[in-house]
């Protein structure tokens, strides 16, 4: 019988985080569902004996996150798999959005997740094992007017996560960057997890772009291609090398969803084409060979 693993999942109250918590619990693993409001997960705990809500707010300063992790470990003993999943979407053109909104977006989507890793790495290094799962986004690969703060925060998270992987491998700690496409969750619901720039703050010069962005999100919400239940099942199998991923090693990078594979491949192809088009002119900046 396989040994039960302990998962710590942020953003576990909805979307892929919630479904992953359920899947892991159904497989007999212990799940710590991290949230700022543990009481709100009472029904989830009641219906899943392997799930326990724990207090954690990765938007807090590092010392407070470290204190929360210390309390979690004191009660639950260990964490084997960390899933950095919590995030939100800040909309608005760059000129319209405030520095405070920008800071909040990067804190929630980039800096907070990194601080959670900082808080847990001493524990994982001490035991010589662990798995970090960073939930990014295919949006890290392309621009989108009115959504570029979110895209940029996920792009920064992408490279920081990949860079972290090379720093921690020698300690027996694995890392996988998962970049989902559009999944049918509440992430794009303007009434749920999206921070819309206040209408009065919007500039008339950007009205056409804002109208397009707003209508796109209305069209996306509820019609996304990705099934969050299936997405969670695939993540679980990939992380544990079971099911559809039996016999496969944990990848460093996993596009999740056919739209993610298509969009990321398109962005990578466009980059290669730009390099090919300009490489001869680019090479003119080199010193002569042997000089």
Buried (B, 14 or more C-beta within 10 A) or exposed (E): EEEEBBBBBBBBBBBBBBBBBBBBBEBEBBBBBBBEEBEEBEEBBEEBEBBBBBEBBBBBEBEBBBEBBEEBBEEBEBBBBBBBBBBBBBBBBEEBBEEEBBEBBBBBBBBBBBBBBBBBBEBBBEEEEBBBBBBBBBBBBBEEBBBBBBBBBBBBBBEBBBEBBEEBEEBEBBBBBBBBBBBBBBBBBBEEBBBBBEEEEBEEEBEEEBEEBBEBBEEBBEEBEBBBBEBBBBBBBBBBEBEEBEEEEBEBBBBBBEBBBEBBEEBEEEEEEEEEEEEEEEEEEEEEEEE
